[in-house]
Amino acid sequence: AVLFPLGSPLNDEGKALMSIKASFSNVANVLLDWNDAHDGDFCSWRGVFCDNVSLSVASLNLSNLNLGGEISPAIGDLGNLESIDLQGNKLTGQIPDEIGNCASLIHLDLSDNLLYGDIPFSVSKLKKLELLNLKNNQLTGPIPTTLTQIPNLKTIDLAQNELSGEIPRLIYWNEVLQYLGLRGNSLTGSLSPDMCQLTGLWYFDVRGNNLTGKIPDSIGNCTSFEILDVSYNQITGEIPYNIGFLQVATLSLQGNRLTGKIPEVIGLMQALAVLDLSENELVGPIPPIFGNLSYTGKLYLHGNKLTGSIPPELGNMSKLSYLQLNDNKLVGRIPAELGKLEQLFELNLANNVLEGPIPHDISSCTALNQFNVHGNRLTGSIPLTFRNLQSLTYLNLSRNYFSGRIAIELGGIINLDTLWVHRDLSSNNFSGPVPASVGDLEHLLTLNLSGNHLNGSLPAEFGNLRSVQTIDMSFNYLSGSIPGELGQLQNLAALILNNNFLNGTIPDQLTNCFSLATLNFSYNNLSGVVPPMRNFSRFLPDSFTGNPLLCGNWLGSICSPATKS
Amino acid sequence: VTHQKSRLGSSPPSCRSKCGRCSPCKAVHVPIQPGVSIPLEYYPEAWRCKCGNHLFMP
């Protein structure tokens, strides 16, 4: 770079840069060297890059500098700019019309700011533009139709703004466009059959808008698409048969109002890595031919009205890591074949009408991290082989018809953070004592065994559950006293033991549980005095009601208002 | 004018000779970061050809 003499007058571009600086705020530290009094060589200023020959500003990179203020119209005076990168600041105001004067611009990135107003129509004058990234701002108004006049535009990312109106149909007649990101706006209208004229496009994302209408029958012509995400709109009608012609790796139709059956032809789309049809109004069975999707990692069908049983063929989806079939109307048994899914990480079958036992084979899914069968009609007991599921952190067996004892082996699932096996009060229950081995679940955050037929005493080993935040053992047949060891639980926020047959006094050690905010000891046979100190002073009488021999600071207690013992 | 592919269904890329001289060249799922800053349940995923730590277009 050429060194200018100290204090030499700036040329027009230098003056434009000083105007740009003047309309920014928070510049004190970050644009210290943008100072014409000390250094007139603006090509050496932070974020300014000049052409070696013309010494004209070619690139302006001021990303992630926490800049506030506005973009000055003087930016239009930098006529040789090829790249503007102002992403990740706090810039506000409108995008100046004058940006259209930067006729050499190839790369324009103003993403992650607070810009508002319309996208200026003058953008269409940027005939060399290849990338337009305005995502994560507060832009309003329509997508300018004139964007279609930019011949080399490869990337349009306008996601996470407040753009409204329809997607201009002309935008689809662009053979060079590769990336169209429009998620998280308020766009209306329907998907046009013209969208498949985007013959060079691989990324199509309109997730989270207000699009209506049907998926066009011609969707199968979009053969260049790798990602098709139209989730969270209000798209209606059936999934067209022609979808089977797509070559996509990700197909997300989640969160629309799609009706009818799942087309079997989807089972032939082996390039699918992610298939998400969840949260629609789909009916009928899960096509057994889905077992053919042996390269698919994520299958989401939850939140529909699917009927029939879970096809055992799903056990052939050998790459599956997420399988969510919850919140449907599925019947029959859990197929043992699911045990073949060695990479399965999450299995959610909750809120269906499944019956029979949990097959032992599920214990072969050694990668399983989350297993949820809440709200079915499952019977039998927890398979002893579940101790092999060493990666399991979330186990929810609640609201079923399980019975038998809670196996000592459960204590072997060392990584468990949530154990939720409570029952509907009306249904069958686990019985027998709570195994002391539950105290081995040192990572447990939530322990909910409420509403069963558990008896015996609360194991003192619960005092080893050092991470636990919630213990709910209510509505059981527990007897004996509350172990003082619970006083070691520094993270315990809720201790819910109501409706049992617990007796003895409330151990003073519990006042050491400084996080304890919710306590329910009501309807037991506790006696003695409620500890009058520390956090116990904030628990209301409701926490202790129904213990006729318990003495505390409330009206009608067997003793006068508690005095310090 | 390109003719519409008349065959239903799809398959992962073969990745045959897509990694230059590098081998083995295998098809993998890669997450694509969409235009949001909040974490999602999943990212969209696409196929790429992978050899060592290098990714190639299929």
Interface residues (C-beta under 8 A of the other chain):
Chain A: S111 D112 K135 N136 D157 A159 Q160 G181 R183 G184 T199 W202 Y203 D205 R207 G220 N221 T223 E226 I227 D229 G244 F245 L246 Q247 V248 A249 T250 S252 V265 L268 M269 Q270 A271 L272 A273 V274 D276 Y295 G297 K298 Y322
Chain B: T2 Q4 K5 R7 L8 G9 S10 S11 P12 P13 H29 I32 P34 G35 V36 S37 Y42 P44 E45 A46 W47
